[in-house]
Amino acid sequence: MAGKLRRALQASATAALMTAAGLAVTSAPAQAAALGCPYPYTCLYDFEKNLDHRYQVVTSGFQSVSNGAAVVYGVNSRNDDVVYVRYTNGLIRCMPSGQPNKIYDVGYFGITNGIRIDSASTCAYPTIPGPST
């Protein structure tokens, strides 16, 4: 009797684990990042949240941002890479990695003139805040 009960409990536990595993796989589909910025990009947007720039390449230096005065928002859809934003006033700020659904207020600190995707997983500069609503 104890053997049958143990086998029944094991079968129930196995079924529950398989169901939970199946739910974990199916309940976590790849989600689109904020404002439709696909992985593995960093995207910059204007005041009306229209896409202005999209970057993908990890670089050792800053890439130029044309029309930086129009840049207001940013999204970093990358899982492991931070994004540094450089401003005309000399400041450098960071969009952390692993937060693809967060919109950053890139225009908060001034006019953007450079962007660098860095393979670091943590920011070496202060982070950019989200927009106030």
CYANA upper distance limits for C-alpha pairs under 8 A (distance plus 0.5 A):
  1 MET  CA      5 LEU  CA      6.82
  2 ALA  CA      6 ARG  CA      6.58
  3 GLY  CA      7 ARG  CA      6.66
  4 LYS  CA      8 ALA  CA      6.57
  5 LEU  CA      9 LEU  CA      6.61
  6 ARG  CA     10 GLN  CA      6.57
  7 ARG  CA     11 ALA  CA      6.53
  8 ALA  CA     12 SER  CA      6.63
  9 LEU  CA     13 ALA  CA      6.52
 10 GLN  CA     14 THR  CA      6.49
 11 ALA  CA     15 ALA  CA      6.57
 12 SER  CA     16 ALA  CA      6.57
 13 ALA  CA     17 LEU  CA      6.64
 14 THR  CA     18 MET  CA      6.62
 15 ALA  CA     19 THR  CA      6.56
 16 ALA  CA     20 ALA  CA      6.58
 17 LEU  CA     21 ALA  CA      6.48
 18 MET  CA     22 GLY  CA      6.56
 19 THR  CA     23 LEU  CA      6.65
 20 ALA  CA     24 ALA  CA      6.58
 21 ALA  CA     25 VAL  CA      6.79
 22 GLY  CA     26 THR  CA      6.64
 23 LEU  CA     27 SER  CA      5.97
 24 ALA  CA     28 ALA  CA      6.77
 25 VAL  CA     29 PRO  CA      7.93
 32 ALA  CA     36 GLY  CA      6.52
 32 ALA  CA     37 CYS  CA      7.56
 32 ALA  CA     38 PRO  CA      6.67
 32 ALA  CA     39 TYR  CA      8.27
 32 ALA  CA    100 PRO  CA      8.46
 32 ALA  CA    101 ASN  CA      8.40
 33 ALA  CA     37 CYS  CA      5.88
 33 ALA  CA     38 PRO  CA      6.52
 33 ALA  CA     39 TYR  CA      7.78
 33 ALA  CA     75 VAL  CA      8.25
 33 ALA  CA     77 SER  CA      6.33
 33 ALA  CA    100 PRO  CA      5.27
 33 ALA  CA    101 ASN  CA      5.39
 33 ALA  CA    102 LYS  CA      8.43
 34 ALA  CA     75 VAL  CA      7.10
 34 ALA  CA     77 SER  CA      8.41
 34 ALA  CA    100 PRO  CA      6.74
 34 ALA  CA    101 ASN  CA      4.93
 34 ALA  CA    102 LYS  CA      6.71
 34 ALA  CA    103 ILE  CA      6.97
 35 LEU  CA     49 LYS  CA      7.96
 35 LEU  CA     75 VAL  CA      8.15
 35 LEU  CA    103 ILE  CA      8.42
 37 CYS  CA     41 TYR  CA      7.03
 37 CYS  CA     42 THR  CA      7.50
 37 CYS  CA     43 CYS  CA      6.51
 37 CYS  CA     75 VAL  CA      7.26
 37 CYS  CA     76 ASN  CA      8.35
 37 CYS  CA     77 SER  CA      7.03
 38 PRO  CA     77 SER  CA      6.94
 39 TYR  CA     77 SER  CA      5.60
 39 TYR  CA     78 ARG  CA      6.40
 40 PRO  CA     56 GLN  CA      6.73
 40 PRO  CA     77 SER  CA      6.27
 40 PRO  CA     78 ARG  CA      5.44
 40 PRO  CA     79 ASN  CA      8.30
 41 TYR  CA     54 ARG  CA      6.88
 41 TYR  CA     55 TYR  CA      6.01
 41 TYR  CA     56 GLN  CA      5.21
 41 TYR  CA     76 ASN  CA      7.09
 41 TYR  CA     77 SER  CA      6.21
 41 TYR  CA     78 ARG  CA      6.83
 42 THR  CA     54 ARG  CA      6.21
 42 THR  CA     55 TYR  CA      5.67
 42 THR  CA     56 GLN  CA      6.88
 42 THR  CA     74 GLY  CA      7.76
 42 THR  CA     75 VAL  CA      6.16
 42 THR  CA     76 ASN  CA      5.01
 42 THR  CA     77 SER  CA      6.50
 42 THR  CA     78 ARG  CA      7.69
 42 THR  CA     83 VAL  CA      8.10
 43 CYS  CA     51 LEU  CA      7.44
 43 CYS  CA     52 ASP  CA      8.08
 43 CYS  CA     53 HIS  CA      6.16
 43 CYS  CA     54 ARG  CA      4.93
 43 CYS  CA     55 TYR  CA      6.88
 43 CYS  CA     74 GLY  CA      6.10
 43 CYS  CA     75 VAL  CA      5.79
 43 CYS  CA     76 ASN  CA      7.15
 44 LEU  CA     51 LEU  CA      6.60
 44 LEU  CA     52 ASP  CA      6.16
 44 LEU  CA     53 HIS  CA      5.55
 44 LEU  CA     54 ARG  CA      6.90
 44 LEU  CA     71 VAL  CA      6.73
 44 LEU  CA     72 VAL  CA      7.88
 44 LEU  CA     73 TYR  CA      6.26
 44 LEU  CA     74 GLY  CA      4.96
 44 LEU  CA     75 VAL  CA      7.15
 45 TYR  CA     49 LYS  CA      5.52
 45 TYR  CA     50 ASN  CA      5.73
 45 TYR  CA     51 LEU  CA      5.03
 45 TYR  CA     52 ASP  CA      5.57
 45 TYR  CA     53 HIS  CA      7.42
 45 TYR  CA     70 ALA  CA      8.36
 45 TYR  CA     71 VAL  CA      6.05
 45 TYR  CA     72 VAL  CA      6.42
 45 TYR  CA     73 TYR  CA      5.49
 45 TYR  CA     74 GLY  CA      6.57
 46 ASP  CA     50 ASN  CA      5.95
 46 ASP  CA     51 LEU  CA      7.20
 46 ASP  CA     52 ASP  CA      6.89
 46 ASP  CA     70 ALA  CA      5.88
 46 ASP  CA     71 VAL  CA      5.33
 46 ASP  CA     72 VAL  CA      5.59
 46 ASP  CA     73 TYR  CA      6.92
 47 PHE  CA     70 ALA  CA      7.65
 47 PHE  CA     71 VAL  CA      7.67
 47 PHE  CA     72 VAL  CA      5.97
 47 PHE  CA     73 TYR  CA      7.75
 49 LYS  CA     72 VAL  CA      8.49
 49 LYS  CA     73 TYR  CA      7.51
 52 ASP  CA     71 VAL  CA      7.83
 53 HIS  CA     65 VAL  CA      8.32
 56 GLN  CA    117 ILE  CA      8.09
 57 VAL  CA    117 ILE  CA      7.21
 58 VAL  CA    116 ARG  CA      7.52
 58 VAL  CA    117 ILE  CA      5.22
 58 VAL  CA    118 ASP  CA      6.06
 58 VAL  CA    119 SER  CA      7.10
 59 THR  CA     63 GLN  CA      8.35
 59 THR  CA    116 ARG  CA      6.58
 59 THR  CA    117 ILE  CA      6.47
 59 THR  CA    118 ASP  CA      6.99
 60 SER  CA    116 ARG  CA      7.85
 60 SER  CA    118 ASP  CA      7.77
 61 GLY  CA    116 ARG  CA      6.76
 62 PHE  CA     86 ARG  CA      8.31
 62 PHE  CA    114 GLY  CA      5.82
 62 PHE  CA    115 ILE  CA      5.63
 62 PHE  CA    116 ARG  CA      5.19
 63 GLN  CA    114 GLY  CA      5.82
 63 GLN  CA    115 ILE  CA      5.78
 63 GLN  CA    116 ARG  CA      6.60
 64 SER  CA    113 ASN  CA      6.46
 64 SER  CA    114 GLY  CA      5.16
 64 SER  CA    115 ILE  CA      7.19
 65 VAL  CA    112 THR  CA      7.28
 65 VAL  CA    113 ASN  CA      5.42
 65 VAL  CA    114 GLY  CA      5.58
 65 VAL  CA    115 ILE  CA      7.35
 66 SER  CA    113 ASN  CA      7.55
 67 ASN  CA     71 VAL  CA      7.87
 68 GLY  CA    111 ILE  CA      6.05
 68 GLY  CA    112 THR  CA      5.06
 68 GLY  CA    113 ASN  CA      5.98
 69 ALA  CA    110 GLY  CA      8.46
 69 ALA  CA    111 ILE  CA      5.45
 69 ALA  CA    112 THR  CA      7.00
 70 ALA  CA    111 ILE  CA      8.47
 71 VAL  CA    106 VAL  CA      7.49
 71 VAL  CA    107 GLY  CA      6.56
 71 VAL  CA    111 ILE  CA      7.89
 71 VAL  CA    112 THR  CA      7.21
 72 VAL  CA    105 ASP  CA      6.61
 72 VAL  CA    106 VAL  CA      5.79
 72 VAL  CA    107 GLY  CA      4.72
 72 VAL  CA    108 TYR  CA      7.94
 73 TYR  CA    103 ILE  CA      7.04
 73 TYR  CA    104 TYR  CA      5.99
 73 TYR  CA    105 ASP  CA      5.37
 73 TYR  CA    106 VAL  CA      5.43
 73 TYR  CA    107 GLY  CA      6.97
 74 GLY  CA    103 ILE  CA      6.32
 74 GLY  CA    104 TYR  CA      5.48
 74 GLY  CA    105 ASP  CA      7.07
 74 GLY  CA    106 VAL  CA      6.23
 75 VAL  CA     95 MET  CA      8.16
 75 VAL  CA    100 PRO  CA      7.14
 75 VAL  CA    101 ASN  CA      8.08
 75 VAL  CA    102 LYS  CA      6.98
 75 VAL  CA    103 ILE  CA      5.76
 75 VAL  CA    104 TYR  CA      6.71
 76 ASN  CA     82 VAL  CA      8.14
 76 ASN  CA     83 VAL  CA      7.47
 76 ASN  CA     95 MET  CA      6.90
 76 ASN  CA     96 PRO  CA      7.80
 76 ASN  CA     97 SER  CA      7.15
 76 ASN  CA     98 GLY  CA      8.44
 76 ASN  CA     99 GLN  CA      7.50
 76 ASN  CA    100 PRO  CA      6.14
 76 ASN  CA    102 LYS  CA      8.32
 77 SER  CA     97 SER  CA      7.95
 77 SER  CA     98 GLY  CA      7.62
 77 SER  CA     99 GLN  CA      7.26
 77 SER  CA    100 PRO  CA      4.56
 77 SER  CA    101 ASN  CA      7.95
 78 ARG  CA     82 VAL  CA      8.10
 78 ARG  CA     97 SER  CA      6.31
 78 ARG  CA     98 GLY  CA      6.67
 78 ARG  CA     99 GLN  CA      8.30
 78 ARG  CA    100 PRO  CA      7.21
 79 ASN  CA     97 SER  CA      5.84
 79 ASN  CA     98 GLY  CA      4.70
 79 ASN  CA     99 GLN  CA      7.84
 79 ASN  CA    100 PRO  CA      8.07
 80 ASP  CA     97 SER  CA      5.77
 80 ASP  CA     98 GLY  CA      6.64
 80 ASP  CA    119 SER  CA      7.35
 80 ASP  CA    120 ALA  CA      7.58
 80 ASP  CA    121 SER  CA      5.60
 81 ASP  CA     96 PRO  CA      7.93
 81 ASP  CA     97 SER  CA      5.67
 81 ASP  CA     98 GLY  CA      8.37
 81 ASP  CA    117 ILE  CA      7.05
 81 ASP  CA    118 ASP  CA      6.05
 81 ASP  CA    119 SER  CA      5.10
 81 ASP  CA    120 ALA  CA      5.99
 81 ASP  CA    121 SER  CA      5.78
 81 ASP  CA    122 THR  CA      8.37
 82 VAL  CA     94 CYS  CA      7.31
 82 VAL  CA     95 MET  CA      6.40
 82 VAL  CA     96 PRO  CA      5.31
 82 VAL  CA     97 SER  CA      5.29
 82 VAL  CA    117 ILE  CA      6.52
 82 VAL  CA    118 ASP  CA      5.92
 82 VAL  CA    119 SER  CA      7.09
 82 VAL  CA    120 ALA  CA      6.51
 82 VAL  CA    121 SER  CA      6.44
 82 VAL  CA    122 THR  CA      6.98
 82 VAL  CA    123 CYS  CA      6.79
 83 VAL  CA     94 CYS  CA      6.07
 83 VAL  CA     95 MET  CA      5.57
 83 VAL  CA     96 PRO  CA      7.07
 83 VAL  CA     97 SER  CA      8.05
 83 VAL  CA    115 ILE  CA      7.47
 83 VAL  CA    116 ARG  CA      6.15
 83 VAL  CA    117 ILE  CA      4.96
 83 VAL  CA    118 ASP  CA      6.47
 84 TYR  CA     92 ILE  CA      6.97
 84 TYR  CA     93 ARG  CA      6.12
 84 TYR  CA     94 CYS  CA      5.01
 84 TYR  CA     95 MET  CA      6.92
 84 TYR  CA    115 ILE  CA      6.14
 84 TYR  CA    116 ARG  CA      5.58
 84 TYR  CA    117 ILE  CA      6.86
 84 TYR  CA    118 ASP  CA      7.89
 84 TYR  CA    125 TYR  CA      8.38
 85 VAL  CA     92 ILE  CA      6.03
 85 VAL  CA     93 ARG  CA      5.78
 85 VAL  CA     94 CYS  CA      6.56
 85 VAL  CA     95 MET  CA      8.26
 85 VAL  CA    106 VAL  CA      8.26
 85 VAL  CA    112 THR  CA      7.33
 85 VAL  CA    113 ASN  CA      8.34
 85 VAL  CA    114 GLY  CA      6.38
 85 VAL  CA    115 ILE  CA      5.13
 85 VAL  CA    116 ARG  CA      7.10
 86 ARG  CA     90 GLY  CA      7.25
 86 ARG  CA     91 LEU  CA      6.42
 86 ARG  CA     92 ILE  CA      4.99
 86 ARG  CA     93 ARG  CA      7.14
 86 ARG  CA    112 THR  CA      6.39
 86 ARG  CA    113 ASN  CA      6.36
 86 ARG  CA    114 GLY  CA      5.32
 86 ARG  CA    115 ILE  CA      6.56
 87 TYR  CA     91 LEU  CA      5.88
 87 TYR  CA     92 ILE  CA      6.86
 87 TYR  CA    109 PHE  CA      7.83
 87 TYR  CA    110 GLY  CA      6.61
 87 TYR  CA    111 ILE  CA      5.90
 87 TYR  CA    112 THR  CA      4.93
 87 TYR  CA    113 ASN  CA      5.82
 87 TYR  CA    114 GLY  CA      7.29
 88 THR  CA    110 GLY  CA      7.61
 88 THR  CA    111 ILE  CA      6.23
 88 THR  CA    112 THR  CA      6.81
 88 THR  CA    113 ASN  CA      6.39
 89 ASN  CA    110 GLY  CA      7.61
 89 ASN  CA    111 ILE  CA      8.22
 91 LEU  CA    109 PHE  CA      8.19
 92 ILE  CA    125 TYR  CA      7.19
 92 ILE  CA    126 PRO  CA      8.41
 93 ARG  CA    125 TYR  CA      6.00
 93 ARG  CA    126 PRO  CA      5.91
 93 ARG  CA    127 THR  CA      6.05
 93 ARG  CA    128 ILE  CA      6.42
 94 CYS  CA    123 CYS  CA      6.62
 94 CYS  CA    124 ALA  CA      8.26
 94 CYS  CA    125 TYR  CA      6.36
 94 CYS  CA    126 PRO  CA      6.48
 94 CYS  CA    127 THR  CA      4.99
 94 CYS  CA    128 ILE  CA      6.20
 95 MET  CA    104 TYR  CA      7.65
 95 MET  CA    123 CYS  CA      8.17
 95 MET  CA    127 THR  CA      6.35
 95 MET  CA    128 ILE  CA      6.50
 96 PRO  CA    121 SER  CA      8.08
 96 PRO  CA    122 THR  CA      7.06
 96 PRO  CA    123 CYS  CA      6.67
 96 PRO  CA    127 THR  CA      7.47
 97 SER  CA    121 SER  CA      6.73
 97 SER  CA    122 THR  CA      7.70
102 LYS  CA    130 GLY  CA      7.74
103 ILE  CA    130 GLY  CA      6.31
103 ILE  CA    131 PRO  CA      7.65
104 TYR  CA    128 ILE  CA      6.57
104 TYR  CA    129 PRO  CA      6.26
104 TYR  CA    130 GLY  CA      4.85
104 TYR  CA    131 PRO  CA      6.68
105 ASP  CA    128 ILE  CA      6.94
105 ASP  CA    129 PRO  CA      6.30
105 ASP  CA    130 GLY  CA      5.61
105 ASP  CA    131 PRO  CA      5.32
106 VAL  CA    112 THR  CA      8.16
106 VAL  CA    128 ILE  CA      6.99
106 VAL  CA    129 PRO  CA      8.40
107 GLY  CA    111 ILE  CA      6.85
107 GLY  CA    112 THR  CA      7.58
108 TYR  CA    128 ILE  CA      8.41
108 TYR  CA    129 PRO  CA      8.50
123 CYS  CA    127 THR  CA      7.72
